[in-house]
Amino acid sequence: MAIRIKSRGGESADQLMRRFKKLCEKEGLTKDIKKREFYEKPSERRRRAARKSAPRR
């Protein structure tokens, strides 16, 4: 998945970076990268999924 951003007339590098970060967040890339940053054992993954789906009080 490639995200391309074209520079608008008179747009600074800071503004480009801000738009790029917003697009990455919108596409879910930052969340996916953080999720894959460290290895998670399958048992831990199942435990986390069970906690997430458990009824809340």
C-alpha angles and dihedrals in degrees: 000000000000123000114205125192123188119208115247119219111286094000116149126226090251091057091048091051091049091052091046093052091049091052092049091050091047092051091048095241096132092052091048093049092050090048092053096040094095130029114255120200115236091242090055090048091053091046091051091048091050092051091049093051095042115112114261124227 
